[in-house]
Amino acid sequence: MINHNKTLCPICHKELTTQNYKETYISPYNNQEYKLYECLNCDVHWWEPLKIIPEFYESEVFEAYTAFHEGIRELPEWCKPFFYLFPSQVRGGLLDVGCGDGVFLKHAKQAGFEVWGIDFDRKSVEIARKALNTDTIYAMSLEEFYEYAKKKGLKFDVITFFEVLEHQDKPREFLDMVKGLLKEGGYIAGSVPNRERLLAREADWKYLDGDFPPHHFFRFSQQSLNFLFKLVGFSEIFLYVPDYPPSLLFPTVWRKMTGNLDKHLKIKVKGWFIGDERLAKAVAVDRLDEIVITKGGIPKLFLLKVLRYVRNLLLLPFVMPYIFNRKQRGPNIYFQAKHEC
């Protein structure tokens, strides 16, 4: 008999009462009310109902997915530790789960890996296939690819998943399938948002819908991530949190001060300058000149950068208190671990 007054932690399966939640959130995407739970046993935070919505990622609800679908991203900061922390002697077949537009795979290929990728966002997969000129990128869920790989006898030396684990509704099952696709002695690597990052409570969790369901279901700390990897049988677990980048402090402190106005104002201003509001959601000011120069013209882009410089100058007194509190408080946790049978 199901006890409707209890819920189980999706990581360690500890039983919690359904009334023992920390906060509620109503998603503007689907008007669903979600409840945030905390497990004191494994230190994970997660949202209920815990149910992924695949079509959410093609809908461009968040500006990041516009960039995915346009193929205009640079290598994200959270991927960069892989190229200087991952064992240099390990190469071979690499599968990137949630590969998006393939920007990480492009760099992994240049680093000597034989690259494969999967993502259930078909728009992003089309962009990735064209960018890498390969047929080893698939519009599949991990479950679908797992069955496909079993039939083909595919195993990988490395499986990566950057900013993917927090999206899962069954993280332990996800990692079990990853293990099933790894060769003996193979590695995993990736990243998750850092729950303990600087300004998470003051700015991100107040004004960033992206760190809420049905986009993100989990909030990991180093403790909870280490617990999870040990629980599912990985060894040589290595976790790395960089310092919070100074360049990110200015927009984050600005968001803290202006709230939701920041998002709408930024898009409106950039959209007016370049004449394309959809693209304005996805493109950083630093990259406007190389991507949409014909839409806005050099004078407008120069003025936009000047406005940002003036904003940062005015913000400097408010940013300074955080400068000396950013050590190992970066936005993401990079991880790598080994699978030993």
ROTOR-759960 format. One record per residue (C-alpha): x, y, z. Coordinates in steps of 0.02 Angstrom, whole numbers, plus 50000, padded with zeros to 5 digits. Each point is the difference from the previous one (the first is absolute). Layout:
BEGIN
XYZ ...
//
This chain:
BEGIN
500005000050000 500665017149950 500205012550141 499475016649924 500705009450151 501774994449963 501245003149859 501684992049966 501635008949969 500434995949817 501844998150046 500114989950162 498164994750013 499825006950175 498175002650045 499365017850029 498285006550042 499175009149857 499675014950113 501855002150039 500425011149851 501065015950000 499075010949876 498795000049854 500185006449822 498725002249862 500774998349828 499525013449873 500274986849866 498634987750051 499185008150155 500494984450099 500345002050186 501634991850054 500644996850176 501835000350049 500614986150115 501644997750092 500744983350049 501055001450158 500754982949966 500825003349830 499885019249996 499075001049834 498605012549964 498664995549872 498295005349936 498384990149997 499114995049890 501594993049927 499534997849816 501025005649851 499135008449851 501044996349842 499105012349885 500465014150119 501745000949924 499465003549821 498825013950052 501375013150033 499205005050165 501755004550060 501175010749899 501394986850005 499004988749884 499885013549869 501914999949997 499994981049985 498835000749852 500995013749913 501674991350024 500815015950066 500694994350168 501815000150053 500684986350114 499125002850168 501035003450155 499374984150084 500764989249861 501735007950005 500694990750155 499834983749901 501405005349883 501275003450138 499444988250140 499504984149909 501404986949988 500985004049842 500444981849971 498174994949985 499295001249825 498874989349890 498135000249975 499095014150089 498125001350016 499285016950051 498274998150076 498975015849974 501215005849866 498905014549943 500765009249852 501624989950010 501155014050055 500844989050132 500154985549878 500885011349876 501365003850128 500074981850059 500294994549820 501425012549985 500724992850162 500114982649921 498374991450049 498874990149884 498395009250035 498194994550017 498535009850067 498174998750047 498665012850041 498114999249992 499925017949934 499924996349813 500345018149951 501654999850094 500494983149929 499785006649822 501165014550041 501294988250079 500014987949852 500325014149878 501345008150109 500994983850020 499544992249833 499674983350084 498614987150012 500454994450177 498855012750083 498244994050035 498335007750047 499664987450138 499734999050185 501304990650101 498764985850020 499794998549811 501865001149966 500374987250135 498934987149908 500765005049833 501774998450069 499634982850074 499444993749828 501545007549917 501214994550136 500585017850033 501035004450153 500915016250038 501615005050084 499275016450062 498225006050026 499715018450036 498445009150055 500175018650032 498555008850084 498914984649975 499854990850167 498965013950080 498704997749862 499704981650034 498474992850086 500894983350036 501835004250033 500504983150068 499254991049851 500845012649887 501714996150076 499684981249994 499715001449811 501575010649983 500984986350090 499244987249883 500695009549850 501765001950072 501454988549971 500824992750155 501135013550068 499065013349903 499705017650064 498575011950023 500205018850002 498825014850002 499285013850105 498475005750097 499485017050067 500795003250169 498655002050132 501255008950112 500585012549869 500205018350040 498385010349987 498894984849973 498765005250134 500175018749974 499755000349811 499874983449907 498624991850101 498985015850005 500075004849817 500634985449894 498624988249945 501344988949923 500514992550168 498224994350034 498894986049932 499544994149873 501755005349945 501064995250151 499344987350125 501554997850108 501165011550097 501654991550038 501385004350122 501714991849996 499444989050145 498424993849913 500894997249835 501394989950082 498684989850094 499084996149838 501544994449903 500584988850142 498264992750017 499924994449819 501754992750004 501225012649927 501765001950069 501405012949988 498685013650016 500715017349969 498995015950027 500585017549956 499185016850032 500895015049921 499965017550070 498515010649954 500565009749844 500115019050025 499215002849829 498434991150059 499885010250159 499435015749911 498474992849911 499534989650153 500105014750121 499015010249872 498674986449998 499975000150190 499665018749998 498765000849856 499124983050011 498954994449853 500205017149920 501784995049954 499464985849885 498655009649908 501015016149986 501554991149937 499054991049863 499045015549949 501575010649989 501014987049904 498514996249889 499805018349956 501855001649958 500114984749888 498224999349935 499684982050053 499264997350174 500054981049987 501865000149963 500285013250133 499474987250131 501434988749953 501475010949953 501185008150126 500515017949968 501814994649970 499464989149853 498745011349916 501285007649883 500584983249930 498254992749981 498765013749955 501065014449937 498865002249849 498465001250109 500555014050116 501545008049926 501635004450086 499445016750077 498534992150091 501054985650063 501345011950061 498695010150094 499304984250079 501724995250066 500255017650067 498354998750094 500574983750077 501675007750050 499115014650085 498844987950089 501484990050065 500885015750058 498485005350100 499844982450072 501814998950057 499685005550182 498624986950015 501074986349922 501545002850108 499304991350156 499864983849901 501735000649922 500844992650154 498634987250031 500034990949834 501334986550033 499324982849952 498255007649987 499854998549811 498354996849910 500374981849958 500754984150072 501104990449879 500144981350032 500884984749934 500024982250063 500494982449947 498954984649971 500804984250066 499114983449984 
//
